[in-house]
């Protein structure tokens, strides 16, 4: 997956879709070079919570997902400017 494709997926995602959330988290971490510790600090949760998101065992409330998605979009925009 490329950054443009990831950006489009995030822009059109159903915030209640747990499978899409897991895929976007994993793709974003990979393409943007983010790690669990960074995301845990950024979102005020534990590293184990991020790991559960990555493995599809858990996902935050849909309202929180919007914040997660916006963070990824911000990172994508920064990458595009490089």
C-alpha angles and dihedrals in degrees: 000000000000128000093256092053091047091049091052092048091052093047092053102034124129102237090215095055106107095188092052090048092054092048093048093048092051095044092046093050091049099043096039097041095239124154135206094257093054092050093045091054093043094051099034096241137111126278087240089059090055090048090052089051090051093049095044095243094119141005132191124253112285091251090059091047089065088061091048092049092047090052090053091047091052090052091048091052090051090050091050090056093054 
